[in-house]
Amino acid sequence: LNHPSIISIYDVGEDYDLTYIAMEFLEGEDLESFCQKDTLLPIRKVIDIMAEAAEALDYAHKRGIIHRDIKPANIMLLKSGHVKVTDFGIAKAMSSSQTKSGIILGTPNYMSPEQINGLPIDGRSDIFSLGVVFFQLLTGDLPFKGRTLTELFYNITQGRHPSARHINPRIPRPCEQIIDKALAKQPGQRFQSASELARYLRLLAKKIDETRARRMDK
């Protein structure tokens, strides 16, 4: 995959009994650093980050690759301010039999309902996971939690996530609407492509910028 927002892999191979991947060196930190209530990034910046990540995923999806492990630790915020989606370690081609079987892969808190249920998955599963990351970056909290894995899986597949604006009233209503659509239980009710999600995020960013500009003019 050759995209400005996806980490570049230069070489893979084996050296005796060591298997290696050589990839580009990134200067920055992953999004886990910005998921606590006291380290949240500005909302406007979060929107840009999510739009870039969605565009990167759309590029991968159009080439038949699903990431399957989207989480804050796998999205890097570079010193330049741009992002890189990393760690396609469990990514699979959409034609792969493993995406159609009951094998569960991924990080539990960010998994889509269809991943948990062992159903066939497509790019909309990554959109759900990105929705979880978006919620966390804006609120400092996870939308789905559980004291046990069973309780967590039940909440992801059956439970309603809390209102993001209830946790952080500064979140614009359109932001919450985007999160709610991304976190729909049924894939058919989510954004149908990552490019559609990115488009809505870019439109929201533009509206925020226009509103700010009008206030500055007054």
C-alpha positions in Angstrom: 0.0 0.0 0.0 1.4 3.3 -1.1 -0.4 6.2 0.6 0.8 9.3 2.5 -1.2 8.3 5.6 -0.2 4.6 5.7 3.2 3.5 7.0 5.5 2.4 4.2 7.0 -1.1 4.3 10.4 -1.4 2.5 11.3 -5.0 3.0 10.2 -8.3 4.5 12.2 -11.4 4.9 13.9 -14.0 7.0 17.4 -14.0 8.4 18.2 -17.4 9.8 15.3 -18.0 12.3 14.4 -14.3 12.5 11.5 -13.0 10.5 11.6 -9.2 9.9 9.8 -6.3 8.4 11.7 -3.1 7.6 9.5 0.0 7.6 9.8 3.7 7.6 10.8 5.4 10.8 8.1 7.7 12.1 8.6 10.7 14.4 5.6 11.4 16.6 3.4 9.5 19.0 0.4 7.2 18.7 -3.1 8.4 19.6 -3.1 6.5 22.9 -1.3 9.6 24.4 -4.5 11.7 23.7 -7.2 9.3 25.0 -7.3 10.5 28.6 -9.6 13.3 29.8 -6.6 15.5 30.7 -4.7 15.0 27.5 -7.4 15.4 24.9 -6.5 17.2 21.6 -8.6 20.2 20.4 -11.8 18.9 18.8 -11.0 20.6 15.4 -7.6 18.7 15.3 -9.3 15.4 16.1 -11.7 15.9 13.2 -8.7 16.3 10.8 -7.0 13.2 12.3 -10.1 11.1 11.8 -10.6 12.4 8.2 -7.0 11.5 7.3 -7.3 8.0 8.9 -10.6 7.4 7.1 -9.0 8.4 3.8 -6.1 6.0 4.4 -8.5 3.2 5.2 -10.6 3.9 2.1 -7.4 3.6 0.0 -6.7 0.2 1.6 -10.3 -1.0 1.3 -10.4 -0.1 -2.4 -7.4 -2.4 -2.8 -9.2 -5.2 -1.0 -7.5 -4.9 2.4 -9.3 -4.7 5.7 -7.1 -3.5 8.7 -9.1 -5.3 11.4 -7.2 -3.8 14.3 -7.9 -0.1 14.2 -7.2 1.4 17.7 -5.4 4.5 19.0 -2.1 2.6 19.3 -2.2 1.9 15.6 -2.6 5.5 14.4 0.4 7.8 14.7 0.2 11.5 15.0 3.4 12.8 13.4 5.4 15.9 14.3 4.2 17.4 11.0 0.6 17.2 12.3 -0.4 14.5 9.8 -1.2 10.9 10.6 0.0 7.4 9.6 -2.1 4.3 10.0 0.3 1.5 11.2 0.4 -2.2 12.0 -1.5 -4.0 9.3 -0.3 -7.1 11.2 -3.7 -8.9 11.1 -5.0 -7.3 8.0 -6.4 -9.7 5.5 -7.4 -9.5 1.9 -11.2 -9.4 1.6 -11.0 -12.6 -0.5 -9.2 -14.4 2.3 -11.1 -17.3 3.8 -10.2 -16.1 7.3 -12.5 -13.0 7.0 -15.4 -15.4 6.3 -14.7 -17.8 9.2 -15.4 -17.6 12.9 -11.8 -16.6 13.8 -11.8 -13.5 16.0 -8.9 -11.2 15.6 -8.5 -7.6 16.9 -8.5 -5.6 20.1 -11.7 -6.3 22.0 -12.8 -2.7 22.9 -12.5 -1.6 19.2 -14.0 -4.7 17.5 -17.2 -4.4 15.4 -20.3 -6.5 16.3 -19.8 -8.6 13.2 -16.1 -9.3 14.2 -17.3 -10.5 17.6 -20.0 -12.7 16.1 -17.5 -14.3 13.7 -19.4 -13.1 10.7 -17.9 -12.1 7.3 -16.4 -8.6 7.5 -15.7 -5.8 5.1 -14.4 -2.2 5.3 -17.4 -1.2 7.3 -15.9 -3.1 10.3 -12.9 -0.8 10.2 -15.4 2.2 10.1 -16.9 1.0 13.4 -13.5 0.7 15.0 -12.6 4.2 13.8 -15.9 5.4 15.4 -14.7 4.0 18.7 -11.4 5.8 18.4 -13.2 9.0 17.5 -15.5 8.7 20.6 -12.4 8.1 22.8 -10.4 11.1 21.4 -13.3 13.4 22.0 -14.4 12.2 25.4 -11.4 10.4 27.1 -13.7 7.4 27.5 -14.6 4.2 25.7 -18.1 3.9 24.2 -18.3 0.2 25.2 -16.9 -1.3 28.5 -17.4 -4.4 30.5 -16.0 -6.0 33.7 -15.6 -9.2 31.8 -15.0 -10.1 28.1 -18.5 -11.5 27.9 -20.0 -8.3 29.3 -17.9 -6.2 26.9 -18.9 -8.3 23.9 -22.6 -8.1 24.9 -22.4 -4.3 25.2 -20.7 -4.0 21.7 -23.2 -6.3 20.0 -26.4 -5.3 21.9 -25.8 -2.2 24.2 -26.3 1.4 23.3 -23.2 3.6 23.6 -23.5 6.7 25.8 -24.0 10.2 24.3 -20.5 11.7 23.5 -22.0 15.2 24.1 -23.2 14.1 27.6 -19.6 13.3 28.5 -18.1 16.3 26.8 -20.7 19.1 26.1 -18.2 21.0 23.9 -18.6 18.3 21.2 -20.6 19.8 18.3 -23.9 18.0 17.6 -22.8 17.0 14.0 -19.7 15.3 15.5 -22.0 13.2 17.7 -24.2 12.3 14.7 -21.1 11.1 12.8 -20.0 9.0 15.8 -23.5 7.5 16.1 -23.6 6.5 12.5 -20.1 5.0 12.5 -21.1 3.0 15.6 -24.4 1.5 14.2 -24.7 -2.2 15.1 -25.7 -3.2 11.6 -23.1 -2.5 8.9 -25.8 -1.4 6.5 -26.7 1.5 8.8 -23.1 2.8 9.0 -21.2 4.9 6.5 -20.9 2.6 3.5 -17.4 3.6 2.8 -14.5 5.2 4.6 -14.5 7.9 1.9 -18.1 8.8 2.8 -17.0 9.1 6.5 -14.0 11.3 5.5 -16.2 13.5 3.3 -18.6 14.2 6.2 -15.6 15.0 8.5 -14.1 17.4 6.0 -17.4 19.2 5.5 -17.8 19.5 9.3 -14.2 20.9 9.5 -15.0 23.4 6.8 -18.2 24.6 8.6 -16.3 25.0 11.9 -13.6 27.1 10.1 -16.2 29.2 8.4 -18.0 29.8 11.7 -14.7 30.8 13.4 -13.8 33.1 10.5 -17.2 34.9 10.8 -16.7 35.4 14.5 -13.3 36.9 13.9 -14.8 39.3 11.4 -17.3 40.7 13.8 
